[in-house]
Amino acid sequence: MERTRELHIAGLHTVPDGWQEHLSMLAGDWPWVGLAVENVKNGNWGPVWLLAFEYGGEGGRFVDQTDTATIAEQVPELRRRIKINN
């Protein structure tokens, strides 16, 4: 993990045929964000230069699963949790 440079964050939902990522963050997903942030801050993981919120997408299955209201709600929450001030 000391070589980590990018963190990709996405909600993980249970769907009829298994698991689906790139969905909205659920309550159970947020503690993992906190764990990752603490590991980076404590130096247990490498210095991260990119954090990607990988919600939704274009075309295919994502057409009905991407909602701008979710982005408007969850991006500020993600910023708060990783303590980005600007």
N, CA, C and O atoms as CSV, one atom per row, in Angstrom:
chain,resi,resn,atom,element,x,y,z
A,1,MET,N,N,0.805,-1.196,0.000
A,1,MET,CA,C,0.000,0.000,0.000
A,1,MET,C,C,0.852,1.265,0.000
A,1,MET,O,O,0.359,2.345,-0.328
A,2,GLU,N,N,2.109,1.140,0.360
A,2,GLU,CA,C,2.974,2.326,0.364
A,2,GLU,C,C,3.183,2.891,-1.032
A,2,GLU,O,O,3.650,4.022,-1.169
A,3,ARG,N,N,2.854,2.140,-2.060
A,3,ARG,CA,C,2.991,2.624,-3.432
A,3,ARG,C,C,1.695,3.213,-3.980
A,3,ARG,O,O,1.627,3.583,-5.152
A,4,THR,N,N,0.668,3.300,-3.137
A,4,THR,CA,C,-0.622,3.851,-3.550
A,4,THR,C,C,-0.454,5.301,-3.971
A,4,THR,O,O,0.178,6.080,-3.258
A,5,ARG,N,N,-1.001,5.672,-5.101
A,5,ARG,CA,C,-0.975,7.054,-5.572
A,5,ARG,C,C,-2.370,7.544,-5.948
A,5,ARG,O,O,-2.620,8.749,-5.966
A,6,GLU,N,N,-3.273,6.621,-6.246
A,6,GLU,CA,C,-4.635,6.984,-6.634
A,6,GLU,C,C,-5.626,6.184,-5.793
A,6,GLU,O,O,-5.445,4.989,-5.560
A,7,LEU,N,N,-6.671,6.866,-5.346
A,7,LEU,CA,C,-7.792,6.197,-4.685
A,7,LEU,C,C,-9.031,6.408,-5.543
A,7,LEU,O,O,-9.349,7.535,-5.922
A,8,HIS,N,N,-9.711,5.342,-5.838
A,8,HIS,CA,C,-10.949,5.393,-6.608
A,8,HIS,C,C,-12.074,4.974,-5.669
A,8,HIS,O,O,-12.088,3.852,-5.162
A,9,ILE,N,N,-13.009,5.883,-5.445
A,9,ILE,CA,C,-14.078,5.659,-4.479
A,9,ILE,C,C,-15.401,5.534,-5.217
A,9,ILE,O,O,-15.735,6.352,-6.074
A,10,ALA,N,N,-16.145,4.496,-4.867
A,10,ALA,CA,C,-17.453,4.271,-5.475
A,10,ALA,C,C,-18.338,3.528,-4.486
A,10,ALA,O,O,-17.853,2.763,-3.652
A,11,GLY,N,N,-19.626,3.760,-4.588
A,11,GLY,CA,C,-20.564,2.989,-3.790
A,11,GLY,C,C,-20.675,1.580,-4.336
A,11,GLY,O,O,-20.557,1.350,-5.539
A,12,LEU,N,N,-20.902,0.653,-3.440
A,12,LEU,CA,C,-21.025,-0.758,-3.808
A,12,LEU,C,C,-22.381,-1.249,-3.339
A,12,LEU,O,O,-22.669,-1.254,-2.143
A,13,HIS,N,N,-23.214,-1.664,-4.285
A,13,HIS,CA,C,-24.570,-2.108,-3.974
A,13,HIS,C,C,-24.712,-3.600,-4.273
A,13,HIS,O,O,-24.033,-4.140,-5.146
A,14,THR,N,N,-25.594,-4.244,-3.540
A,14,THR,CA,C,-25.986,-5.614,-3.850
A,14,THR,C,C,-27.094,-5.545,-4.890
A,14,THR,O,O,-28.095,-4.854,-4.702
A,15,VAL,N,N,-26.908,-6.256,-5.969
A,15,VAL,CA,C,-27.913,-6.316,-7.039
A,15,VAL,C,C,-28.288,-7.782,-7.238
A,15,VAL,O,O,-27.605,-8.666,-6.722
A,16,PRO,N,N,-29.359,-8.050,-7.976
A,16,PRO,CA,C,-29.815,-9.445,-8.109
A,16,PRO,C,C,-28.740,-10.442,-8.548
A,16,PRO,O,O,-28.761,-11.599,-8.127
A,17,ASP,N,N,-27.809,-10.005,-9.385
A,17,ASP,CA,C,-26.793,-10.957,-9.852
A,17,ASP,C,C,-25.443,-10.781,-9.158
A,17,ASP,O,O,-24.427,-11.254,-9.667
A,18,GLY,N,N,-25.416,-10.116,-8.017
A,18,GLY,CA,C,-24.149,-9.986,-7.283
A,18,GLY,C,C,-23.931,-8.583,-6.737
A,18,GLY,O,O,-24.770,-8.036,-6.022
A,19,TRP,N,N,-22.785,-8.014,-7.090
A,19,TRP,CA,C,-22.391,-6.681,-6.631
A,19,TRP,C,C,-22.256,-5.746,-7.815
A,19,TRP,O,O,-21.893,-6.168,-8.913
A,20,GLN,N,N,-22.548,-4.479,-7.588
A,20,GLN,CA,C,-22.373,-3.459,-8.629
A,20,GLN,C,C,-21.699,-2.249,-8.013
A,20,GLN,O,O,-22.177,-1.691,-7.025
A,21,GLU,N,N,-20.590,-1.852,-8.604
A,21,GLU,CA,C,-19.887,-0.654,-8.147
A,21,GLU,C,C,-20.267,0.529,-9.029
A,21,GLU,O,O,-21.083,0.385,-9.940
A,22,HIS,N,N,-19.695,1.677,-8.772
A,22,HIS,CA,C,-19.963,2.918,-9.492
A,22,HIS,C,C,-21.381,3.432,-9.235
A,22,HIS,O,O,-21.978,4.097,-10.081
A,23,LEU,N,N,-21.903,3.112,-8.059
A,23,LEU,CA,C,-23.219,3.583,-7.670
A,23,LEU,C,C,-23.073,4.540,-6.499
A,23,LEU,O,O,-21.961,4.805,-6.043
A,24,SER,N,N,-24.189,5.055,-6.015
A,24,SER,CA,C,-24.138,6.021,-4.912
A,24,SER,C,C,-23.517,5.390,-3.674
A,24,SER,O,O,-23.592,4.179,-3.465
A,25,MET,N,N,-22.908,6.236,-2.867
A,25,MET,CA,C,-22.330,5.774,-1.613
A,25,MET,C,C,-23.467,5.428,-0.665
A,25,MET,O,O,-24.435,6.178,-0.539
A,26,LEU,N,N,-23.343,4.295,-0.006
A,26,LEU,CA,C,-24.292,3.881,1.018
A,26,LEU,C,C,-23.671,4.136,2.384
A,26,LEU,O,O,-22.469,4.379,2.483
A,27,ALA,N,N,-24.464,4.083,3.417
A,27,ALA,CA,C,-23.955,4.331,4.773
A,27,ALA,C,C,-22.759,3.434,5.088
A,27,ALA,O,O,-21.811,3.879,5.735
A,28,GLY,N,N,-22.791,2.201,4.647
A,28,GLY,CA,C,-21.696,1.273,4.910
A,28,GLY,C,C,-20.433,1.522,4.109
A,28,GLY,O,O,-19.381,0.961,4.415
A,29,ASP,N,N,-20.529,2.364,3.079
A,29,ASP,CA,C,-19.351,2.672,2.254
A,29,ASP,C,C,-18.471,3.748,2.897
A,29,ASP,O,O,-17.250,3.729,2.741
A,30,TRP,N,N,-19.092,4.681,3.617
A,30,TRP,CA,C,-18.349,5.828,4.152
A,30,TRP,C,C,-17.244,5.449,5.138
A,30,TRP,O,O,-16.186,6.078,5.107
A,31,PRO,N,N,-17.429,4.460,6.005
A,31,PRO,CA,C,-16.318,4.101,6.897
A,31,PRO,C,C,-15.050,3.681,6.152
A,31,PRO,O,O,-13.941,3.885,6.644
A,32,TRP,N,N,-15.217,3.101,4.977
A,32,TRP,CA,C,-14.048,2.709,4.182
A,32,TRP,C,C,-13.290,3.934,3.685
A,32,TRP,O,O,-12.063,3.915,3.585
A,33,VAL,N,N,-14.024,4.996,3.376
A,33,VAL,CA,C,-13.380,6.252,2.986
A,33,VAL,C,C,-12.535,6.761,4.157
A,33,VAL,O,O,-11.381,7.150,3.980
A,34,GLY,N,N,-13.125,6.753,5.351
A,34,GLY,CA,C,-12.399,7.193,6.540
A,34,GLY,C,C,-11.155,6.370,6.791
A,34,GLY,O,O,-10.108,6.917,7.138
A,35,LEU,N,N,-11.254,5.065,6.621
A,35,LEU,CA,C,-10.104,4.181,6.797
A,35,LEU,C,C,-8.995,4.525,5.809
A,35,LEU,O,O,-7.824,4.597,6.183
A,36,ALA,N,N,-9.362,4.735,4.563
A,36,ALA,CA,C,-8.374,5.084,3.544
A,36,ALA,C,C,-7.713,6.425,3.857
A,36,ALA,O,O,-6.491,6.547,3.776
A,37,VAL,N,N,-8.511,7.426,4.211
A,37,VAL,CA,C,-7.971,8.758,4.519
A,37,VAL,C,C,-6.997,8.672,5.699
A,37,VAL,O,O,-5.917,9.261,5.655
A,38,GLU,N,N,-7.368,7.953,6.735
A,38,GLU,CA,C,-6.485,7.823,7.907
A,38,GLU,C,C,-5.187,7.121,7.553
A,38,GLU,O,O,-4.126,7.505,8.047
A,39,ASN,N,N,-5.247,6.107,6.715
A,39,ASN,CA,C,-4.020,5.406,6.315
A,39,ASN,C,C,-3.095,6.300,5.506
A,39,ASN,O,O,-1.874,6.214,5.641
A,40,VAL,N,N,-3.665,7.158,4.668
A,40,VAL,CA,C,-2.837,8.100,3.911
A,40,VAL,C,C,-2.236,9.130,4.860
A,40,VAL,O,O,-1.037,9.402,4.800
A,41,LYS,N,N,-3.057,9.704,5.735
A,41,LYS,CA,C,-2.578,10.730,6.667
A,41,LYS,C,C,-1.503,10.193,7.606
A,41,LYS,O,O,-0.552,10.903,7.932
A,42,ASN,N,N,-1.649,8.952,8.039
A,42,ASN,CA,C,-0.690,8.358,8.972
A,42,ASN,C,C,0.573,7.852,8.290
A,42,ASN,O,O,1.505,7.407,8.960
A,43,GLY,N,N,0.611,7.917,6.961
A,43,GLY,CA,C,1.790,7.454,6.235
A,43,GLY,C,C,1.843,5.953,6.024
A,43,GLY,O,O,2.852,5.431,5.551
A,44,ASN,N,N,0.770,5.250,6.368
A,44,ASN,CA,C,0.735,3.804,6.136
A,44,ASN,C,C,0.599,3.474,4.660
A,44,ASN,O,O,1.079,2.443,4.190
A,45,TRP,N,N,-0.060,4.364,3.941
A,45,TRP,CA,C,-0.192,4.239,2.489
A,45,TRP,C,C,0.589,5.371,1.861
A,45,TRP,O,O,0.894,6.366,2.520
A,46,GLY,N,N,0.912,5.224,0.597
A,46,GLY,CA,C,1.685,6.240,-0.102
A,46,GLY,C,C,0.942,7.560,-0.242
A,46,GLY,O,O,-0.261,7.641,0.007
A,47,PRO,N,N,1.672,8.590,-0.642
A,47,PRO,CA,C,1.054,9.904,-0.834
A,47,PRO,C,C,0.132,9.895,-2.057
A,47,PRO,O,O,0.588,9.703,-3.185
A,48,VAL,N,N,-1.119,10.095,-1.831
A,48,VAL,CA,C,-2.127,10.047,-2.894
A,48,VAL,C,C,-2.155,11.374,-3.626
A,48,VAL,O,O,-2.238,12.429,-2.996
A,49,TRP,N,N,-2.089,11.335,-4.935
A,49,TRP,CA,C,-2.165,12.566,-5.729
A,49,TRP,C,C,-3.507,12.698,-6.442
A,49,TRP,O,O,-3.810,13.746,-7.013
A,50,LEU,N,N,-4.316,11.629,-6.410
A,50,LEU,CA,C,-5.602,11.673,-7.091
A,50,LEU,C,C,-6.616,10.859,-6.312
A,50,LEU,O,O,-6.353,9.727,-5.904
A,51,LEU,N,N,-7.784,11.460,-6.114
A,51,LEU,CA,C,-8.917,10.747,-5.532
A,51,LEU,C,C,-10.072,10.898,-6.508
A,51,LEU,O,O,-10.504,12.013,-6.798
A,52,ALA,N,N,-10.568,9.787,-7.009
A,52,ALA,CA,C,-11.646,9.804,-7.997
A,52,ALA,C,C,-12.933,9.287,-7.369
A,52,ALA,O,O,-12.962,8.203,-6.786
A,53,PHE,N,N,-13.987,10.071,-7.493
A,53,PHE,CA,C,-15.317,9.628,-7.083
A,53,PHE,C,C,-15.953,9.015,-8.315
A,53,PHE,O,O,-16.390,9.735,-9.213
A,54,GLU,N,N,-16.007,7.708,-8.366
A,54,GLU,CA,C,-16.441,7.000,-9.563
A,54,GLU,C,C,-17.903,6.599,-9.447
A,54,GLU,O,O,-18.245,5.434,-9.240
A,55,TYR,N,N,-18.742,7.602,-9.587
A,55,TYR,CA,C,-20.184,7.374,-9.530
A,55,TYR,C,C,-20.765,7.501,-10.928
A,55,TYR,O,O,-20.488,8.460,-11.648
A,56,GLY,N,N,-21.568,6.527,-11.295
A,56,GLY,CA,C,-22.305,6.607,-12.540
A,56,GLY,C,C,-21.446,6.432,-13.772
A,56,GLY,O,O,-20.350,5.873,-13.731
A,57,GLY,N,N,-21.983,6.929,-14.867
A,57,GLY,CA,C,-21.301,6.801,-16.138
A,57,GLY,C,C,-22.265,7.099,-17.264
A,57,GLY,O,O,-23.381,7.568,-17.042
A,58,GLU,N,N,-21.827,6.826,-18.453
A,58,GLU,CA,C,-22.650,7.086,-19.629
A,58,GLU,C,C,-23.015,5.776,-20.303
A,58,GLU,O,O,-22.230,4.829,-20.325
A,59,GLY,N,N,-24.209,5.739,-20.848
A,59,GLY,CA,C,-24.643,4.594,-21.632
A,59,GLY,C,C,-24.895,3.346,-20.803
A,59,GLY,O,O,-24.647,3.305,-19.598
A,60,GLY,N,N,-25.391,2.346,-21.484
A,60,GLY,CA,C,-25.612,1.044,-20.865
A,60,GLY,C,C,-26.369,1.109,-19.564
A,60,GLY,O,O,-27.346,1.847,-19.436
A,61,ARG,N,N,-25.925,0.346,-18.613
A,61,ARG,CA,C,-26.618,0.223,-17.326
A,61,ARG,C,C,-26.613,1.502,-16.513
A,61,ARG,O,O,-27.413,1.643,-15.589
A,62,PHE,N,N,-25.726,2.441,-16.834
A,62,PHE,CA,C,-25.613,3.650,-16.029
A,62,PHE,C,C,-26.635,4.731,-16.388
A,62,PHE,O,O,-26.809,5.681,-15.624
A,63,VAL,N,N,-27.297,4.610,-17.504
A,63,VAL,CA,C,-28.264,5.629,-17.921
A,63,VAL,C,C,-29.298,5.868,-16.831
A,63,VAL,O,O,-29.607,7.016,-16.510
A,64,ASP,N,N,-29.830,4.810,-16.267
A,64,ASP,CA,C,-30.858,4.940,-15.240
A,64,ASP,C,C,-30.286,4.979,-13.827
A,64,ASP,O,O,-31.042,5.089,-12.862
A,65,GLN,N,N,-28.977,4.892,-13.691
A,65,GLN,CA,C,-28.363,4.832,-12.367
A,65,GLN,C,C,-27.503,6.043,-12.045
A,65,GLN,O,O,-26.823,6.053,-11.019
A,66,THR,N,N,-27.516,7.049,-12.883
A,66,THR,CA,C,-26.732,8.247,-12.642
A,66,THR,C,C,-27.681,9.413,-12.418
A,66,THR,O,O,-28.531,9.709,-13.259
A,67,ASP,N,N,-27.528,10.068,-11.282
A,67,ASP,CA,C,-28.445,11.116,-10.878
A,67,ASP,C,C,-27.643,12.330,-10.414
A,67,ASP,O,O,-26.795,12.214,-9.530
A,68,THR,N,N,-27.910,13.491,-11.008
A,68,THR,CA,C,-27.160,14.691,-10.629
A,68,THR,C,C,-27.414,15.091,-9.182
A,68,THR,O,O,-26.536,15.677,-8.547
A,69,ALA,N,N,-28.591,14.789,-8.647
A,69,ALA,CA,C,-28.875,15.106,-7.237
A,69,ALA,C,C,-27.963,14.292,-6.313
A,69,ALA,O,O,-27.533,14.787,-5.271
A,70,THR,N,N,-27.673,13.062,-6.688
A,70,THR,CA,C,-26.757,12.232,-5.894
A,70,THR,C,C,-25.362,12.830,-5.917
A,70,THR,O,O,-24.692,12.883,-4.886
A,71,ILE,N,N,-24.918,13.278,-7.077
A,71,ILE,CA,C,-23.604,13.913,-7.179
A,71,ILE,C,C,-23.570,15.173,-6.320
A,71,ILE,O,O,-22.612,15.397,-5.581
A,72,ALA,N,N,-24.611,15.993,-6.417
A,72,ALA,CA,C,-24.677,17.240,-5.650
A,72,ALA,C,C,-24.670,16.985,-4.152
A,72,ALA,O,O,-24.177,17.819,-3.393
A,73,GLU,N,N,-25.197,15.870,-3.715
A,73,GLU,CA,C,-25.224,15.529,-2.288
A,73,GLU,C,C,-23.921,14.871,-1.834
A,73,GLU,O,O,-23.392,15.198,-0.771
A,74,GLN,N,N,-23.408,13.944,-2.644
A,74,GLN,CA,C,-22.313,13.109,-2.161
A,74,GLN,C,C,-20.926,13.699,-2.368
A,74,GLN,O,O,-20.012,13.389,-1.604
A,75,VAL,N,N,-20.745,14.535,-3.374
A,75,VAL,CA,C,-19.425,15.161,-3.549
A,75,VAL,C,C,-19.081,16.068,-2.365
A,75,VAL,O,O,-17.968,15.977,-1.847
A,76,PRO,N,N,-19.991,16.939,-1.916
A,76,PRO,CA,C,-19.660,17.732,-0.724
A,76,PRO,C,C,-19.407,16.870,0.515
A,76,PRO,O,O,-18.551,17.200,1.336
A,77,GLU,N,N,-20.139,15.782,0.648
A,77,GLU,CA,C,-19.911,14.879,1.782
A,77,GLU,C,C,-18.533,14.240,1.695
A,77,GLU,O,O,-17.839,14.110,2.704
A,78,LEU,N,N,-18.140,13.845,0.502
A,78,LEU,CA,C,-16.802,13.285,0.309
A,78,LEU,C,C,-15.743,14.328,0.633
A,78,LEU,O,O,-14.761,14.025,1.311
A,79,ARG,N,N,-15.932,15.541,0.158
A,79,ARG,CA,C,-14.989,16.632,0.469
A,79,ARG,C,C,-14.868,16.839,1.974
A,79,ARG,O,O,-13.768,17.018,2.497
A,80,ARG,N,N,-15.996,16.814,2.662
A,80,ARG,CA,C,-15.992,16.994,4.114
A,80,ARG,C,C,-15.206,15.875,4.800
A,80,ARG,O,O,-14.436,16.122,5.729
A,81,ARG,N,N,-15.405,14.677,4.344
A,81,ARG,CA,C,-14.761,13.531,4.982
A,81,ARG,C,C,-13.264,13.470,4.727
A,81,ARG,O,O,-12.511,12.944,5.547
A,82,ILE,N,N,-12.830,14.009,3.589
A,82,ILE,CA,C,-11.381,14.017,3.338
A,82,ILE,C,C,-10.794,15.386,3.674
A,82,ILE,O,O,-9.594,15.616,3.523
A,83,LYS,N,N,-11.656,16.284,4.131
A,83,LYS,CA,C,-11.253,17.593,4.636
A,83,LYS,C,C,-10.561,18.461,3.590
A,83,LYS,O,O,-9.485,19.010,3.828
A,84,ILE,N,N,-11.203,18.573,2.424
A,84,ILE,CA,C,-10.768,19.517,1.408
A,84,ILE,C,C,-11.514,20.813,1.668
A,84,ILE,O,O,-12.744,20.816,1.707
A,85,ASN,N,N,-10.806,21.897,1.844
A,85,ASN,CA,C,-11.432,23.157,2.251
A,85,ASN,C,C,-11.794,24.089,1.103
A,85,ASN,O,O,-12.577,25.014,1.316
A,86,ASN,N,N,-11.282,23.899,-0.064
A,86,ASN,CA,C,-11.584,24.849,-1.149
A,86,ASN,C,C,-12.390,24.196,-2.233
A,86,ASN,O,O,-12.734,24.844,-3.222
